[in-house]
Amino acid sequence: MAQSLMHPVPPRAAMAGLGAALACLCLTASAGAHGMKPLNDSALSDVRGGDGLSFDLSNFALSGDARYTYTTPDKSASAYMGNLSASRSDSLDPFSDPYRLDLVAGATGQADVVNLAFPVNTDASQKWQLAYDWGVTANGIAVDGGSVLYTDAVFSGGGMQWSTPRFGDGIAFGMALRLDIGNLAIQGQRTGANAPMNFTGVHIDGLNPDGTVPSTPLPWVIADVATQPGAVNVVTDADGTPHLHIGIGWPDAGHEAPLGRLRIDNLTFANIATPSQSVNLGASSIGSMQIQYLDIKFK
């Protein structure tokens, strides 16, 4: 998947024509006062996708108090995410390292794949700032979980894939991730007291098949639509109750689940009410990990 994300297979002629037509849009996205603006021929030639659609974000910022809620079919439980805030810094040339959206041919006998490749971001100049609130209601108890804040999140290569599942309904997906987060803070709310958990320096990337560290950093391929697809669908229990389902299948025969690693520079549980009771666990790492199979049902 790493190769297909970075070097998409040339799509069909129809998509190439669509990409050429859409590339002239070259969106400059902002929820603020920036909006769209005309680009000169030089800028257009830098971002025009010969095989699909290339685009980038300039002065991007998004905020609002909308809340997204998932409720179980029997209405007995729900989970929400709200108050999303997101912004991204730009490269010196905001259109020199774009996102790429392509329609590529699937493996033999499989459907075509929508492929979104993230910017390479070699100099780590594109940094995301993200924050959102979350909560859960279950067993008659409503809990506001607090906030999650990402500071200086840097995505370097990798991307996403979407396709038709091999069996049944829903969406098949692939994901490759190389991510560095300056600080990840989980701000809890319980009985009015703040109790944040801070991860400083979170790093996720891929390893060679033999478990060695590659000379050139690679994304960790978490799921691949061709050899180990993920799935988002609805599954029904034996009693007829439907559930939202997210999963990653077993690797196909002859394929191994790709290896990744996780490093955390520092992990701290901070008690704001009583700072002397804060706990600093120092650095932590998982030198090698795989996702062989994942099955999550929301009940």
C-alpha positions in Angstrom: 0.0 0.0 0.0 2.8 2.4 0.7 3.9 2.4 -2.9 0.3 2.9 -4.2 -0.2 5.8 -1.9 3.0 7.6 -3.0 2.9 6.6 -6.7 -0.8 6.0 -7.8 -1.4 3.7 -10.7 -2.5 5.8 -13.7 -6.4 5.8 -13.7 -8.7 5.6 -16.5 -8.9 8.2 -19.2 -12.2 9.5 -17.9 -10.8 10.3 -14.6 -7.8 12.0 -16.1 -10.1 14.3 -18.0 -12.1 15.0 -14.9 -8.9 15.7 -12.9 -7.7 18.1 -15.6 -11.0 20.0 -15.4 -11.2 20.1 -11.7 -7.5 21.0 -11.1 -8.2 24.6 -12.2 -10.2 25.1 -9.1 -7.1 24.8 -6.8 -9.0 25.4 -3.7 -7.7 27.7 -1.0 -9.7 26.5 1.9 -10.5 28.6 5.0 -13.4 29.0 7.4 -12.2 32.5 8.0 -12.0 35.5 5.7 -9.7 34.0 3.1 -12.0 32.0 0.8 -11.1 31.3 -2.9 -8.7 33.4 -5.0 -7.4 33.3 -8.5 -4.0 31.6 -9.2 -1.6 32.4 -12.0 -0.4 29.9 -14.6 2.7 29.1 -12.7 0.8 28.1 -9.6 -1.7 26.1 -11.6 1.0 24.1 -13.3 2.6 23.3 -10.0 -0.6 21.6 -8.6 -2.3 20.3 -11.7 -2.7 16.5 -11.5 -2.0 14.8 -14.7 -3.5 11.5 -13.4 -6.3 12.9 -11.1 -6.8 15.8 -8.8 -4.2 17.6 -6.8 -5.2 20.1 -4.2 -3.8 21.8 -1.1 -5.0 23.9 1.9 -3.8 27.5 2.5 -4.6 29.4 5.7 -7.0 26.5 6.6 -9.0 27.0 9.8 -12.2 25.3 10.9 -14.2 25.8 14.1 -17.8 25.4 15.3 -20.1 24.0 18.0 -21.7 21.3 15.9 -22.0 17.9 17.6 -21.9 14.5 15.8 -23.7 11.7 17.7 -24.0 8.0 17.1 -27.0 6.4 18.8 -27.6 2.7 19.1 -30.7 1.3 17.2 -32.6 0.7 20.5 -31.8 4.3 21.6 -30.2 3.0 24.9 -26.7 4.4 24.3 -24.9 7.0 22.3 -21.5 8.7 21.8 -20.7 12.1 20.6 -17.9 14.3 19.3 -18.3 18.1 19.1 -16.8 21.6 19.3 -14.3 20.6 16.6 -11.4 23.0 16.0 -8.7 22.5 13.3 -6.1 24.6 11.6 -3.0 23.9 9.6 0.2 25.8 8.9 1.5 26.1 5.4 4.8 25.4 3.6 6.7 28.4 2.2 5.0 27.5 -1.0 1.5 26.2 0.0 0.9 24.5 -3.4 4.3 22.8 -3.8 3.4 19.6 -1.9 -0.3 18.9 -2.5 -2.7 16.2 -1.6 -3.4 13.8 -4.5 -6.8 12.2 -5.2 -6.8 9.5 -7.8 -9.1 6.7 -9.1 -6.8 3.7 -9.6 -7.4 0.2 -10.9 -8.0 -2.4 -8.2 -6.3 -5.8 -8.0 -7.5 -8.4 -10.4 -11.2 -9.1 -9.9 -11.6 -6.2 -7.5 -13.3 -2.9 -7.8 -11.5 0.4 -8.5 -10.0 2.3 -5.6 -10.3 5.9 -4.6 -6.8 6.8 -3.4 -6.0 9.9 -1.3 -2.2 10.5 -0.9 -1.1 12.9 1.9 1.6 15.5 1.3 5.2 14.2 1.7 5.8 17.1 4.1 9.6 16.4 4.2 10.4 19.6 6.2 7.5 19.1 8.6 6.2 22.6 7.9 2.6 21.5 7.6 1.4 21.2 11.2 -2.1 20.5 12.4 -3.7 21.9 15.5 -6.8 19.9 16.5 -9.2 19.8 19.4 -12.6 18.3 20.1 -14.9 17.3 23.0 -16.5 13.9 23.4 -18.9 12.0 25.6 -20.8 8.8 26.1 -24.3 7.9 27.4 -24.9 4.3 28.4 -26.7 2.3 31.2 -28.6 5.5 32.1 -25.4 7.4 32.8 -24.3 10.4 30.7 -20.5 11.2 30.9 -18.9 14.2 29.3 -15.5 12.8 28.6 -13.8 16.2 28.2 -11.5 17.3 25.4 -8.7 15.9 23.3 -6.1 18.3 22.0 -3.4 17.7 19.4 -0.6 20.2 19.1 1.8 20.2 16.1 0.5 17.0 14.5 2.6 16.3 11.4 1.5 13.9 8.7 4.3 12.8 6.4 3.2 10.7 3.5 0.8 7.8 3.7 -2.9 8.3 3.0 -6.3 6.7 2.7 -8.0 4.3 0.2 -11.7 3.6 -0.3 -13.4 0.9 -2.4 -16.3 -1.5 -2.6 -16.1 -4.4 -0.1 -15.4 -7.8 -1.5 -18.4 -9.2 0.3 -21.6 -7.5 1.5 -22.4 -3.8 1.9 -20.5 -0.9 3.4 -17.1 0.6 2.6 -13.7 -1.0 2.3 -10.8 1.2 3.3 -7.0 1.3 3.5 -4.8 3.5 5.7 -1.1 4.2 5.8 0.2 6.5 8.6 3.4 8.3 9.4 2.6 10.7 12.2 4.5 12.8 14.7 2.5 14.7 17.4 4.2 17.4 19.5 1.7 16.9 22.3 -1.5 15.0 22.8 -3.5 16.0 25.8 -6.6 14.2 27.0 -8.4 16.6 29.3 -10.9 14.7 31.4 -13.9 16.0 33.4 -14.9 14.2 36.6 -16.7 15.7 39.6 -15.5 19.1 38.4 -11.8 18.4 38.7 -9.5 18.5 35.7 -7.1 15.5 35.3 -5.2 15.8 32.0 -3.1 13.0 30.5 -0.3 14.3 28.4 1.7 12.4 25.7 4.7 14.5 24.6 6.4 13.5 21.3 4.2 10.7 19.8 5.7 9.0 16.7 4.1 6.4 14.5 5.8 5.0 11.4 6.5 1.8 9.5 9.2 -0.9 9.6 10.7 -3.2 7.0 9.1 -6.6 6.7 12.0 -8.1 8.7 11.4 -5.7 11.6 14.4 -3.4 10.9 14.1 0.4 10.7 14.2 1.6 7.1 16.8 4.0 5.9 14.1 6.2 4.5 11.1 6.6 6.9 8.0 4.8 5.8 4.3 5.0 6.8 2.8 2.1 8.7 0.3 0.4 6.5 -2.5 -0.3 8.9 -5.0 -1.6 6.3 -4.8 -2.2 2.5 -7.8 -2.6 0.3 -5.9 -5.1 -1.9 -4.4 -7.4 0.7 -5.9 -6.6 4.1 -8.9 -4.4 3.8 -10.6 -2.5 6.6 -14.4 -2.3 6.6 -17.1 0.1 7.8 -20.5 -1.5 7.7 -23.6 -2.6 9.6 -23.7 -6.2 11.0 -26.8 -7.9 12.4 -26.8 -10.2 15.4 -28.6 -13.5 15.4 -31.5 -11.8 17.2 -31.8 -9.3 14.3 -30.2 -6.3 16.1 -28.1 -4.2 13.8 -24.8 -2.7 14.9 -22.3 -0.3 13.4 -19.1 -2.2 12.7 -15.5 -1.2 12.1 -12.9 -3.8 11.4 -9.7 -4.9 9.6 -9.7 -8.4 8.1 -7.0 -11.0 8.2 -4.2 -10.6 5.7 -4.7 -12.5 2.5 -2.9 -15.8 2.0 0.7 -15.1 1.1 0.8 -11.7 2.8 1.9 -10.6 6.2 0.3 -7.8 8.2 2.8 -4.8 7.8 4.9 -3.9 10.8 4.8 -0.5 12.6 6.2 1.0 15.7 5.1 3.5 18.3 7.3 5.8 20.4 6.3 8.3 23.1 8.9 10.7 24.4 7.1 11.3 27.7 3.8 10.3 29.3 2.5 12.3 32.3 -0.7 12.0 34.4 -1.1 15.5 35.8 -3.4 16.3 38.8 -4.1 20.0 38.5 -5.8 20.1 41.9 -2.8 18.5 43.6 0.3 19.0 41.4 2.4 17.0 43.9 0.4 13.9 43.0 1.2 14.1 39.3 2.8 11.0 37.8 5.6 11.1 35.2 6.1 7.8 33.5 8.9 9.0 31.2 9.4 7.5 27.7 7.7 4.4 26.3 7.9 2.6 23.0 6.6 -0.4 21.1 9.4 -1.5 18.9 7.3 -3.6 16.5 3.5 -4.2 16.2 1.0 -5.6 13.7 -2.7 -5.6 13.3 -3.6 -9.1 12.4 -7.4 -8.7 12.8 -9.7 -6.1 14.3 -13.4 -6.4 15.0 -15.3 -3.5 16.7 -19.1 -3.5 17.1 -20.9 -0.5 18.6 -23.7 -1.8 20.8 
